[in-house]
C-alpha cells in the first residue's frame, strides 16, 4: 500500500526493503561512477591510458627480475602472455580495494549533508575500475592472440572467472569501506595486505612452483583461482575448474549478503564518524 512506502532518510534507510534499496542504489552507482571517471582523468594527457601504465610498469619490473635474474620461464606460454594474464585480474582487485577502502570516509562532506546509500561509494569505485578491467582484458586477448594463437571457445570461460573476481572484489571493497569509517587502521593495512597478496598469489610465477603440500593455499586464495582460471581460458585450451569457481562463488555470494545486511544496520551511525 502507498501508506507503507518507506521514505529514505539517514535514520530510516535501514527500513527499506531489498527491492527498494536496489532501486535507489543502482542509478546512483551509475551516476557516481561516471562522475568518478570524469574526475579521475580530468586534465590528464593519457586519460584512460593510465589504467595500463601501472600494470605495465609492474610487468616490466617483476618480469625482468624473474626472467633475467631468477630465470623463471614458464613452458606453457610466452612470459608476456603468462604474466599479463595474472596482472590484469589482480590489478582490478588491487585498484578497487585500494581506492575503495577510504571512499566513504573521503566523501564525508557529501554524506553529512545529503543522504545516499553509503554502499554507492565503494560500489562506484568497483564499477569504475571494471572499465579499466575491460580495457586491460582487451589487450590481454590481443597479446595472447599474437603470441599463442587466435581465441577459441574456451575464452568464454573468462565469464565465470570474472564473475567470481567481481563478487570477491565487491565483498571486500564494501566491507573495507564500511569498517574504515569506524576504524581508520585499514587505510594502512590494505596496502600492506595487497603487497603480501601479490607475492603469495601466482601472478608473476607459475602455481606449479608452489610445493605440493601447500597447493591447498592456492585453492583457498580466490585471486589465485581467478588467475589460474584466466590462464586456462586464455591459452591452455581448457575450461577453468568448475568446482573451485563454484565454491568461491557460493562463499562470496553468502558473504555479500552478510556484508550488505551489516552495512545497512551500521549506516545510520556513519555520518557521525566521517
MODELLER restraints for C-alpha pairs under 7 A, 6 or more apart:
rsr = mdl.restraints
at = mdl.atoms
rsr.add(forms.Gaussian(group=physical.xy_distance, feature=features.Distance(at['CA:6:A'], at['CA:15:A']), mean=6.96, stdev=0.5))
rsr.add(forms.Gaussian(group=physical.xy_distance, feature=features.Distance(at['CA:6:A'], at['CA:16:A']), mean=6.05, stdev=0.5))
rsr.add(forms.Gaussian(group=physical.xy_distance, feature=features.Distance(at['CA:9:A'], at['CA:115:A']), mean=6.35, stdev=0.5))
rsr.add(forms.Gaussian(group=physical.xy_distance, feature=features.Distance(at['CA:10:A'], at['CA:115:A']), mean=5.82, stdev=0.5))
rsr.add(forms.Gaussian(group=physical.xy_distance, feature=features.Distance(at['CA:10:A'], at['CA:268:A']), mean=5.74, stdev=0.5))
rsr.add(forms.Gaussian(group=physical.xy_distance, feature=features.Distance(at['CA:11:A'], at['CA:268:A']), mean=5.28, stdev=0.5))
rsr.add(forms.Gaussian(group=physical.xy_distance, feature=features.Distance(at['CA:14:A'], at['CA:264:A']), mean=5.29, stdev=0.5))
rsr.add(forms.Gaussian(group=physical.xy_distance, feature=features.Distance(at['CA:14:A'], at['CA:265:A']), mean=6.18, stdev=0.5))
rsr.add(forms.Gaussian(group=physical.xy_distance, feature=features.Distance(at['CA:25:A'], at['CA:117:A']), mean=6.45, stdev=0.5))
rsr.add(forms.Gaussian(group=physical.xy_distance, feature=features.Distance(at['CA:25:A'], at['CA:120:A']), mean=6.16, stdev=0.5))
rsr.add(forms.Gaussian(group=physical.xy_distance, feature=features.Distance(at['CA:28:A'], at['CA:120:A']), mean=6.56, stdev=0.5))
rsr.add(forms.Gaussian(group=physical.xy_distance, feature=features.Distance(at['CA:29:A'], at['CA:120:A']), mean=5.25, stdev=0.5))
rsr.add(forms.Gaussian(group=physical.xy_distance, feature=features.Distance(at['CA:29:A'], at['CA:123:A']), mean=6.55, stdev=0.5))
rsr.add(forms.Gaussian(group=physical.xy_distance, feature=features.Distance(at['CA:29:A'], at['CA:124:A']), mean=5.15, stdev=0.5))
rsr.add(forms.Gaussian(group=physical.xy_distance, feature=features.Distance(at['CA:32:A'], at['CA:124:A']), mean=5.99, stdev=0.5))
rsr.add(forms.Gaussian(group=physical.xy_distance, feature=features.Distance(at['CA:33:A'], at['CA:124:A']), mean=4.70, stdev=0.5))
rsr.add(forms.Gaussian(group=physical.xy_distance, feature=features.Distance(at['CA:33:A'], at['CA:125:A']), mean=6.79, stdev=0.5))
rsr.add(forms.Gaussian(group=physical.xy_distance, feature=features.Distance(at['CA:33:A'], at['CA:127:A']), mean=6.43, stdev=0.5))
rsr.add(forms.Gaussian(group=physical.xy_distance, feature=features.Distance(at['CA:33:A'], at['CA:128:A']), mean=5.62, stdev=0.5))
rsr.add(forms.Gaussian(group=physical.xy_distance, feature=features.Distance(at['CA:37:A'], at['CA:128:A']), mean=6.46, stdev=0.5))
rsr.add(forms.Gaussian(group=physical.xy_distance, feature=features.Distance(at['CA:41:A'], at['CA:47:A']), mean=4.91, stdev=0.5))
rsr.add(forms.Gaussian(group=physical.xy_distance, feature=features.Distance(at['CA:41:A'], at['CA:48:A']), mean=6.89, stdev=0.5))
rsr.add(forms.Gaussian(group=physical.xy_distance, feature=features.Distance(at['CA:51:A'], at['CA:132:A']), mean=5.84, stdev=0.5))
rsr.add(forms.Gaussian(group=physical.xy_distance, feature=features.Distance(at['CA:52:A'], at['CA:136:A']), mean=6.79, stdev=0.5))
rsr.add(forms.Gaussian(group=physical.xy_distance, feature=features.Distance(at['CA:55:A'], at['CA:87:A']), mean=6.53, stdev=0.5))
rsr.add(forms.Gaussian(group=physical.xy_distance, feature=features.Distance(at['CA:55:A'], at['CA:91:A']), mean=6.72, stdev=0.5))
rsr.add(forms.Gaussian(group=physical.xy_distance, feature=features.Distance(at['CA:66:A'], at['CA:72:A']), mean=5.28, stdev=0.5))
rsr.add(forms.Gaussian(group=physical.xy_distance, feature=features.Distance(at['CA:67:A'], at['CA:73:A']), mean=6.18, stdev=0.5))
rsr.add(forms.Gaussian(group=physical.xy_distance, feature=features.Distance(at['CA:73:A'], at['CA:79:A']), mean=6.55, stdev=0.5))
rsr.add(forms.Gaussian(group=physical.xy_distance, feature=features.Distance(at['CA:74:A'], at['CA:206:A']), mean=6.73, stdev=0.5))
rsr.add(forms.Gaussian(group=physical.xy_distance, feature=features.Distance(at['CA:77:A'], at['CA:148:A']), mean=6.96, stdev=0.5))
rsr.add(forms.Gaussian(group=physical.xy_distance, feature=features.Distance(at['CA:78:A'], at['CA:147:A']), mean=6.80, stdev=0.5))
rsr.add(forms.Gaussian(group=physical.xy_distance, feature=features.Distance(at['CA:81:A'], at['CA:143:A']), mean=6.23, stdev=0.5))
rsr.add(forms.Gaussian(group=physical.xy_distance, feature=features.Distance(at['CA:81:A'], at['CA:144:A']), mean=5.54, stdev=0.5))
rsr.add(forms.Gaussian(group=physical.xy_distance, feature=features.Distance(at['CA:83:A'], at['CA:203:A']), mean=6.27, stdev=0.5))
rsr.add(forms.Gaussian(group=physical.xy_distance, feature=features.Distance(at['CA:83:A'], at['CA:204:A']), mean=5.11, stdev=0.5))
rsr.add(forms.Gaussian(group=physical.xy_distance, feature=features.Distance(at['CA:84:A'], at['CA:140:A']), mean=6.55, stdev=0.5))
rsr.add(forms.Gaussian(group=physical.xy_distance, feature=features.Distance(at['CA:85:A'], at['CA:140:A']), mean=6.63, stdev=0.5))
rsr.add(forms.Gaussian(group=physical.xy_distance, feature=features.Distance(at['CA:85:A'], at['CA:227:A']), mean=6.77, stdev=0.5))
rsr.add(forms.Gaussian(group=physical.xy_distance, feature=features.Distance(at['CA:85:A'], at['CA:230:A']), mean=6.30, stdev=0.5))
rsr.add(forms.Gaussian(group=physical.xy_distance, feature=features.Distance(at['CA:85:A'], at['CA:231:A']), mean=6.10, stdev=0.5))
rsr.add(forms.Gaussian(group=physical.xy_distance, feature=features.Distance(at['CA:86:A'], at['CA:203:A']), mean=4.37, stdev=0.5))
rsr.add(forms.Gaussian(group=physical.xy_distance, feature=features.Distance(at['CA:86:A'], at['CA:204:A']), mean=6.69, stdev=0.5))
rsr.add(forms.Gaussian(group=physical.xy_distance, feature=features.Distance(at['CA:86:A'], at['CA:227:A']), mean=5.10, stdev=0.5))
rsr.add(forms.Gaussian(group=physical.xy_distance, feature=features.Distance(at['CA:87:A'], at['CA:203:A']), mean=6.07, stdev=0.5))
rsr.add(forms.Gaussian(group=physical.xy_distance, feature=features.Distance(at['CA:88:A'], at['CA:133:A']), mean=6.84, stdev=0.5))
rsr.add(forms.Gaussian(group=physical.xy_distance, feature=features.Distance(at['CA:88:A'], at['CA:136:A']), mean=6.13, stdev=0.5))
rsr.add(forms.Gaussian(group=physical.xy_distance, feature=features.Distance(at['CA:88:A'], at['CA:137:A']), mean=6.75, stdev=0.5))
rsr.add(forms.Gaussian(group=physical.xy_distance, feature=features.Distance(at['CA:89:A'], at['CA:227:A']), mean=6.78, stdev=0.5))
rsr.add(forms.Gaussian(group=physical.xy_distance, feature=features.Distance(at['CA:90:A'], at['CA:223:A']), mean=6.91, stdev=0.5))
rsr.add(forms.Gaussian(group=physical.xy_distance, feature=features.Distance(at['CA:92:A'], at['CA:129:A']), mean=6.15, stdev=0.5))
rsr.add(forms.Gaussian(group=physical.xy_distance, feature=features.Distance(at['CA:92:A'], at['CA:130:A']), mean=6.84, stdev=0.5))
rsr.add(forms.Gaussian(group=physical.xy_distance, feature=features.Distance(at['CA:92:A'], at['CA:133:A']), mean=5.81, stdev=0.5))
rsr.add(forms.Gaussian(group=physical.xy_distance, feature=features.Distance(at['CA:93:A'], at['CA:169:A']), mean=5.70, stdev=0.5))
rsr.add(forms.Gaussian(group=physical.xy_distance, feature=features.Distance(at['CA:94:A'], at['CA:194:A']), mean=6.49, stdev=0.5))
rsr.add(forms.Gaussian(group=physical.xy_distance, feature=features.Distance(at['CA:95:A'], at['CA:129:A']), mean=6.86, stdev=0.5))
rsr.add(forms.Gaussian(group=physical.xy_distance, feature=features.Distance(at['CA:96:A'], at['CA:125:A']), mean=6.04, stdev=0.5))
rsr.add(forms.Gaussian(group=physical.xy_distance, feature=features.Distance(at['CA:96:A'], at['CA:126:A']), mean=5.17, stdev=0.5))
rsr.add(forms.Gaussian(group=physical.xy_distance, feature=features.Distance(at['CA:96:A'], at['CA:129:A']), mean=6.10, stdev=0.5))
rsr.add(forms.Gaussian(group=physical.xy_distance, feature=features.Distance(at['CA:96:A'], at['CA:173:A']), mean=6.68, stdev=0.5))
rsr.add(forms.Gaussian(group=physical.xy_distance, feature=features.Distance(at['CA:97:A'], at['CA:173:A']), mean=4.90, stdev=0.5))
rsr.add(forms.Gaussian(group=physical.xy_distance, feature=features.Distance(at['CA:98:A'], at['CA:190:A']), mean=6.75, stdev=0.5))
rsr.add(forms.Gaussian(group=physical.xy_distance, feature=features.Distance(at['CA:98:A'], at['CA:191:A']), mean=6.82, stdev=0.5))
rsr.add(forms.Gaussian(group=physical.xy_distance, feature=features.Distance(at['CA:99:A'], at['CA:125:A']), mean=6.81, stdev=0.5))
rsr.add(forms.Gaussian(group=physical.xy_distance, feature=features.Distance(at['CA:100:A'], at['CA:122:A']), mean=4.95, stdev=0.5))
rsr.add(forms.Gaussian(group=physical.xy_distance, feature=features.Distance(at['CA:100:A'], at['CA:125:A']), mean=5.77, stdev=0.5))
rsr.add(forms.Gaussian(group=physical.xy_distance, feature=features.Distance(at['CA:100:A'], at['CA:173:A']), mean=5.68, stdev=0.5))
rsr.add(forms.Gaussian(group=physical.xy_distance, feature=features.Distance(at['CA:100:A'], at['CA:177:A']), mean=6.05, stdev=0.5))
rsr.add(forms.Gaussian(group=physical.xy_distance, feature=features.Distance(at['CA:101:A'], at['CA:173:A']), mean=6.12, stdev=0.5))
rsr.add(forms.Gaussian(group=physical.xy_distance, feature=features.Distance(at['CA:101:A'], at['CA:176:A']), mean=5.12, stdev=0.5))
rsr.add(forms.Gaussian(group=physical.xy_distance, feature=features.Distance(at['CA:101:A'], at['CA:177:A']), mean=4.24, stdev=0.5))
rsr.add(forms.Gaussian(group=physical.xy_distance, feature=features.Distance(at['CA:101:A'], at['CA:180:A']), mean=6.62, stdev=0.5))
rsr.add(forms.Gaussian(group=physical.xy_distance, feature=features.Distance(at['CA:101:A'], at['CA:187:A']), mean=6.71, stdev=0.5))
rsr.add(forms.Gaussian(group=physical.xy_distance, feature=features.Distance(at['CA:102:A'], at['CA:177:A']), mean=5.67, stdev=0.5))
rsr.add(forms.Gaussian(group=physical.xy_distance, feature=features.Distance(at['CA:102:A'], at['CA:180:A']), mean=6.49, stdev=0.5))
rsr.add(forms.Gaussian(group=physical.xy_distance, feature=features.Distance(at['CA:102:A'], at['CA:187:A']), mean=6.75, stdev=0.5))
rsr.add(forms.Gaussian(group=physical.xy_distance, feature=features.Distance(at['CA:103:A'], at['CA:121:A']), mean=5.88, stdev=0.5))
rsr.add(forms.Gaussian(group=physical.xy_distance, feature=features.Distance(at['CA:103:A'], at['CA:122:A']), mean=5.87, stdev=0.5))
rsr.add(forms.Gaussian(group=physical.xy_distance, feature=features.Distance(at['CA:103:A'], at['CA:177:A']), mean=6.25, stdev=0.5))
rsr.add(forms.Gaussian(group=physical.xy_distance, feature=features.Distance(at['CA:104:A'], at['CA:118:A']), mean=6.87, stdev=0.5))
rsr.add(forms.Gaussian(group=physical.xy_distance, feature=features.Distance(at['CA:104:A'], at['CA:121:A']), mean=6.08, stdev=0.5))
rsr.add(forms.Gaussian(group=physical.xy_distance, feature=features.Distance(at['CA:104:A'], at['CA:177:A']), mean=6.13, stdev=0.5))
rsr.add(forms.Gaussian(group=physical.xy_distance, feature=features.Distance(at['CA:104:A'], at['CA:181:A']), mean=6.82, stdev=0.5))
rsr.add(forms.Gaussian(group=physical.xy_distance, feature=features.Distance(at['CA:105:A'], at['CA:181:A']), mean=5.58, stdev=0.5))
rsr.add(forms.Gaussian(group=physical.xy_distance, feature=features.Distance(at['CA:105:A'], at['CA:274:A']), mean=5.15, stdev=0.5))
rsr.add(forms.Gaussian(group=physical.xy_distance, feature=features.Distance(at['CA:108:A'], at['CA:274:A']), mean=4.98, stdev=0.5))
rsr.add(forms.Gaussian(group=physical.xy_distance, feature=features.Distance(at['CA:111:A'], at['CA:271:A']), mean=6.72, stdev=0.5))
rsr.add(forms.Gaussian(group=physical.xy_distance, feature=features.Distance(at['CA:112:A'], at['CA:271:A']), mean=5.50, stdev=0.5))
rsr.add(forms.Gaussian(group=physical.xy_distance, feature=features.Distance(at['CA:118:A'], at['CA:267:A']), mean=6.84, stdev=0.5))
rsr.add(forms.Gaussian(group=physical.xy_distance, feature=features.Distance(at['CA:119:A'], at['CA:174:A']), mean=6.50, stdev=0.5))
rsr.add(forms.Gaussian(group=physical.xy_distance, feature=features.Distance(at['CA:122:A'], at['CA:173:A']), mean=6.30, stdev=0.5))
rsr.add(forms.Gaussian(group=physical.xy_distance, feature=features.Distance(at['CA:122:A'], at['CA:174:A']), mean=5.52, stdev=0.5))
rsr.add(forms.Gaussian(group=physical.xy_distance, feature=features.Distance(at['CA:122:A'], at['CA:177:A']), mean=6.48, stdev=0.5))
rsr.add(forms.Gaussian(group=physical.xy_distance, feature=features.Distance(at['CA:123:A'], at['CA:170:A']), mean=6.93, stdev=0.5))
rsr.add(forms.Gaussian(group=physical.xy_distance, feature=features.Distance(at['CA:123:A'], at['CA:174:A']), mean=6.93, stdev=0.5))
rsr.add(forms.Gaussian(group=physical.xy_distance, feature=features.Distance(at['CA:126:A'], at['CA:170:A']), mean=6.68, stdev=0.5))
rsr.add(forms.Gaussian(group=physical.xy_distance, feature=features.Distance(at['CA:145:A'], at['CA:151:A']), mean=6.38, stdev=0.5))
rsr.add(forms.Gaussian(group=physical.xy_distance, feature=features.Distance(at['CA:148:A'], at['CA:235:A']), mean=6.83, stdev=0.5))
rsr.add(forms.Gaussian(group=physical.xy_distance, feature=features.Distance(at['CA:154:A'], at['CA:233:A']), mean=5.00, stdev=0.5))
rsr.add(forms.Gaussian(group=physical.xy_distance, feature=features.Distance(at['CA:154:A'], at['CA:237:A']), mean=6.02, stdev=0.5))
rsr.add(forms.Gaussian(group=physical.xy_distance, feature=features.Distance(at['CA:154:A'], at['CA:238:A']), mean=6.10, stdev=0.5))
rsr.add(forms.Gaussian(group=physical.xy_distance, feature=features.Distance(at['CA:154:A'], at['CA:239:A']), mean=5.99, stdev=0.5))
rsr.add(forms.Gaussian(group=physical.xy_distance, feature=features.Distance(at['CA:155:A'], at['CA:233:A']), mean=4.81, stdev=0.5))
rsr.add(forms.Gaussian(group=physical.xy_distance, feature=features.Distance(at['CA:155:A'], at['CA:234:A']), mean=5.52, stdev=0.5))
rsr.add(forms.Gaussian(group=physical.xy_distance, feature=features.Distance(at['CA:157:A'], at['CA:233:A']), mean=5.17, stdev=0.5))
rsr.add(forms.Gaussian(group=physical.xy_distance, feature=features.Distance(at['CA:157:A'], at['CA:239:A']), mean=5.87, stdev=0.5))
rsr.add(forms.Gaussian(group=physical.xy_distance, feature=features.Distance(at['CA:157:A'], at['CA:240:A']), mean=6.30, stdev=0.5))
rsr.add(forms.Gaussian(group=physical.xy_distance, feature=features.Distance(at['CA:158:A'], at['CA:230:A']), mean=6.04, stdev=0.5))
rsr.add(forms.Gaussian(group=physical.xy_distance, feature=features.Distance(at['CA:158:A'], at['CA:233:A']), mean=6.02, stdev=0.5))
rsr.add(forms.Gaussian(group=physical.xy_distance, feature=features.Distance(at['CA:161:A'], at['CA:226:A']), mean=5.66, stdev=0.5))
rsr.add(forms.Gaussian(group=physical.xy_distance, feature=features.Distance(at['CA:161:A'], at['CA:229:A']), mean=6.13, stdev=0.5))
rsr.add(forms.Gaussian(group=physical.xy_distance, feature=features.Distance(at['CA:161:A'], at['CA:230:A']), mean=6.76, stdev=0.5))
rsr.add(forms.Gaussian(group=physical.xy_distance, feature=features.Distance(at['CA:161:A'], at['CA:245:A']), mean=6.98, stdev=0.5))
rsr.add(forms.Gaussian(group=physical.xy_distance, feature=features.Distance(at['CA:164:A'], at['CA:245:A']), mean=6.89, stdev=0.5))
rsr.add(forms.Gaussian(group=physical.xy_distance, feature=features.Distance(at['CA:164:A'], at['CA:248:A']), mean=6.78, stdev=0.5))
rsr.add(forms.Gaussian(group=physical.xy_distance, feature=features.Distance(at['CA:164:A'], at['CA:249:A']), mean=5.42, stdev=0.5))
rsr.add(forms.Gaussian(group=physical.xy_distance, feature=features.Distance(at['CA:165:A'], at['CA:226:A']), mean=6.42, stdev=0.5))
rsr.add(forms.Gaussian(group=physical.xy_distance, feature=features.Distance(at['CA:167:A'], at['CA:252:A']), mean=6.01, stdev=0.5))
rsr.add(forms.Gaussian(group=physical.xy_distance, feature=features.Distance(at['CA:167:A'], at['CA:253:A']), mean=6.95, stdev=0.5))
rsr.add(forms.Gaussian(group=physical.xy_distance, feature=features.Distance(at['CA:168:A'], at['CA:252:A']), mean=5.64, stdev=0.5))
rsr.add(forms.Gaussian(group=physical.xy_distance, feature=features.Distance(at['CA:171:A'], at['CA:252:A']), mean=6.96, stdev=0.5))
rsr.add(forms.Gaussian(group=physical.xy_distance, feature=features.Distance(at['CA:171:A'], at['CA:255:A']), mean=6.74, stdev=0.5))
rsr.add(forms.Gaussian(group=physical.xy_distance, feature=features.Distance(at['CA:171:A'], at['CA:256:A']), mean=5.27, stdev=0.5))
rsr.add(forms.Gaussian(group=physical.xy_distance, feature=features.Distance(at['CA:171:A'], at['CA:259:A']), mean=6.90, stdev=0.5))
rsr.add(forms.Gaussian(group=physical.xy_distance, feature=features.Distance(at['CA:175:A'], at['CA:259:A']), mean=6.19, stdev=0.5))
rsr.add(forms.Gaussian(group=physical.xy_distance, feature=features.Distance(at['CA:178:A'], at['CA:263:A']), mean=6.79, stdev=0.5))
rsr.add(forms.Gaussian(group=physical.xy_distance, feature=features.Distance(at['CA:180:A'], at['CA:186:A']), mean=5.83, stdev=0.5))
rsr.add(forms.Gaussian(group=physical.xy_distance, feature=features.Distance(at['CA:181:A'], at['CA:270:A']), mean=6.53, stdev=0.5))
rsr.add(forms.Gaussian(group=physical.xy_distance, feature=features.Distance(at['CA:181:A'], at['CA:273:A']), mean=6.18, stdev=0.5))
rsr.add(forms.Gaussian(group=physical.xy_distance, feature=features.Distance(at['CA:181:A'], at['CA:274:A']), mean=6.04, stdev=0.5))
rsr.add(forms.Gaussian(group=physical.xy_distance, feature=features.Distance(at['CA:182:A'], at['CA:273:A']), mean=6.37, stdev=0.5))
rsr.add(forms.Gaussian(group=physical.xy_distance, feature=features.Distance(at['CA:201:A'], at['CA:223:A']), mean=6.76, stdev=0.5))
rsr.add(forms.Gaussian(group=physical.xy_distance, feature=features.Distance(at['CA:201:A'], at['CA:224:A']), mean=5.31, stdev=0.5))
rsr.add(forms.Gaussian(group=physical.xy_distance, feature=features.Distance(at['CA:202:A'], at['CA:224:A']), mean=6.19, stdev=0.5))
rsr.add(forms.Gaussian(group=physical.xy_distance, feature=features.Distance(at['CA:203:A'], at['CA:227:A']), mean=6.81, stdev=0.5))
rsr.add(forms.Gaussian(group=physical.xy_distance, feature=features.Distance(at['CA:218:A'], at['CA:224:A']), mean=5.68, stdev=0.5))
rsr.add(forms.Gaussian(group=physical.xy_distance, feature=features.Distance(at['CA:218:A'], at['CA:225:A']), mean=6.92, stdev=0.5))
rsr.add(forms.Gaussian(group=physical.xy_distance, feature=features.Distance(at['CA:219:A'], at['CA:225:A']), mean=6.22, stdev=0.5))
rsr.add(forms.Gaussian(group=physical.xy_distance, feature=features.Distance(at['CA:222:A'], at['CA:248:A']), mean=6.62, stdev=0.5))
rsr.add(forms.Gaussian(group=physical.xy_distance, feature=features.Distance(at['CA:229:A'], at['CA:240:A']), mean=4.62, stdev=0.5))
rsr.add(forms.Gaussian(group=physical.xy_distance, feature=features.Distance(at['CA:229:A'], at['CA:241:A']), mean=6.96, stdev=0.5))
rsr.add(forms.Gaussian(group=physical.xy_distance, feature=features.Distance(at['CA:232:A'], at['CA:238:A']), mean=5.40, stdev=0.5))
rsr.add(forms.Gaussian(group=physical.xy_distance, feature=features.Distance(at['CA:232:A'], at['CA:239:A']), mean=6.10, stdev=0.5))
rsr.add(forms.Gaussian(group=physical.xy_distance, feature=features.Distance(at['CA:232:A'], at['CA:240:A']), mean=5.54, stdev=0.5))
rsr.add(forms.Gaussian(group=physical.xy_distance, feature=features.Distance(at['CA:233:A'], at['CA:239:A']), mean=5.81, stdev=0.5))
rsr.add(forms.Gaussian(group=physical.xy_distance, feature=features.Distance(at['CA:233:A'], at['CA:240:A']), mean=6.31, stdev=0.5))
